[in-house]
Amino acid sequence: MPFAQVTMKTDDSSQADSKDCRQSTPERMNNSKTNNHLLETILAIRSSVGEGLSDDELTRLLGTTLLSEAGFGFLSFSKGWVTLTVPEQDLASWYPEQGWIAPEKEKVAGVIAEKYELSLYEPVDTATSYWHPAQGPQLVHHHIELRDAQQTVIVAHPQYLKVRVLGRFERYRYDWEALCPVTLGPKLLQDLSALYDPV
């Protein structure tokens, strides 16, 4: 099952009651930042600041540190998603013809999907607007989405990467219920970096 509890390892004070765990101190933030994996670091910092910061404020806080891994850099945190910058890409290596994903990229995405027990989809990149409809025939591109049984957990696009770190657990049915950590493994970004390697 891809969902798991994330525990933040700090000093002996981590055994304190849950009220103390929600407090943000410089020591806790420093301990969070020493984690070696970007997504786990973001979750640990999110946990250490608790509900005191909005997603926008958390994004600004995380933006003050140099968070990066496997060629990806932190861009934002919003509604359980971490959006990352990606290495510069040649769009021809992603879309060799008619906007479809290149077979080499599909193959890499398929291997990642199988490893993490996810389903692979290639939805269309759309920016539909009633007020500003597309004019004339337009070449439509696709992107890669990897989903578990409940939700999309990875969106791979040649210009960005989104990874869900907080999501719905299968027993939750309502939007107002708490989000749970979605952990797919510490090597996820290293595996996803293969999608962004030059072909």
N, C-alpha and C positions, 0 to 999 in steps of 0.2 A: 504494500500500500504506500503511495507516494507521500502521505502526510505523516509527520512525526513531530513530537514535541522538541522544541529547541531550548536548550538550557545554556545559559551564559556562565562560563567558568570565570570566576573572579577570585578574590581572596577569601579568607574564612568567613567574612561578613556576608557571603552569599547564602549562608544558612539562616539569615535573618528572616523575619516574617515577611509576608507578601507586601505589606505597606512599605517597608524599607526597600524592596526590590523595585518599586515604582519610582523611587527618588533618583534624580539625575545629579551625579557629582562628577567633578573632573576626574577623580580616580576611576570611577566606573566607565566613563567615556574613554579614557586612555586604555583601559583593559579591553574594551570593545574593539578599539582600533588596531590592537595587536593581532587580531585574528587573521589568518593567512588567506581566507577565501572571501571574496568581495560580497557575495550574497549573504553569507553568514554574518559578516561584519555589519552589513546594513540592518539585518534582522536584530542583531545584538544591540546596536545603537537604538533602533526603534523600541526595543524592549526596555532599554535603560531609561529612555526619556518618558515612557508611558504615554498617557493620553494628553499630556500637557502641551503637545505641539500638533498643529494641523499638518497635513501632508505637505503643504507649501512651505511651512516653517521648517519641517524636517528636511525637505529638499535643500533649503538654504543652509541649514546646519551641516548636512552631509557635503554640500558643495564647498565648504571651507576646508575640507581635507582632500588629499590627493588619493582618491579611491580608484584603483584600476586593477585589472587582472586579465591575463591572456589577450592583451590588445584592446580590451573593452574599458571604457571610462564611464564613471557615474554621471548621469544627466539629470534624472529626476525620480522622485517617489510619488506615486499617486494611486489611491484606491487599491493598494495591495500590489501594484506593479512597480518594478524597477525598470526604468528606461536607461539604456546604455548607448554610448557612442560606439561606433565600430571603426575598424581601420578603413582607410579610403578604398573604395571598391570601383572596379571597372564594370559598368552596367552591362557591357557586352558579355561578360563572364556569367552574369545572372540571367540575362534575357537574350539568348542568341537569335531567336526569331519569334515574331508575333507576340511578345510579352509573356510567354510561358517560361517557367523556371527551367534553367539548364539541367539536362539529365545528370550531370556530375553533381550538381547541388542537391537534386532530388535523392540521389543515391546516398550522399552523406547524411541528409536529413532522415532518410529511412533507417540508416544504421543507428542514429541517435534515438529515433522514436522507438526502435526495437529494444535498445539498451535500457531505456527508462520506462518502457511499457506504456507508450503514448501512441495516439493515433495521429497520422500525418494528413494535413489538409493544405490546399493551395488556393485560398480565396482570392478574389479580385481586389486590387487596390482601387477603391472608389472614393470619390469626394463628391457625393451627390448633393445638389442644392436645388431647391425649388426656385429660388430667386436667381440663381446663376447656372442654368443648365449647360451641359457641355455642348459646344458648337461643332457640328459635323462629325464625321467618323474620327475616332480617336483610338490610338493604340493603347489597349488596356494591359497593365502589368499585373502580375500575381505576386504574392509573398507566401512564406511558409508559416504554418501554424501547427503546433503540436499540442494535443489536448489529452487530458485524462477523462475519466467517466463524467466528471461534473463541469469542467470548464477548460478554456484555453489556458495553457500555462507558459507557452513560449511563442513569441511572434518574431520571426527572423525576416528582416527586410534589408536590402543592400545599404540603406541609409541609417538604420538603427536596429537595436535588439531590445525586446521587452521580455522580462522574465517575471512571472507571478511569484511573489514570496509570501503573500498572505491570500488565502482563498477560502472557499466554502468546503466544509467537510460533508461527506455524503449524508449524514444524519440531519444537517441543518436544512430547513425548508424556507426560511423567511429572510428577506434582505437585512432586517434589523439585527439578526443574530451575529455573534462575534465571528471574525475571520480567524482562521487557524494558520499556522506556518505551513507552507508548502515546501518541503525539502526534497529535492531530487538527487542530492549528492554533492560532495565537495568538488568533484571534477567536472561538473556540468559546464562551466564556462570554458574549460580547456577543450571539452568535446565540441561545444558550439563554435569554437574558434576555427575548426576545420571548415565550416561553411564560409568563412571569410578569408580563407587562404587563397592566394592567386591560383588560378587553374592553369 
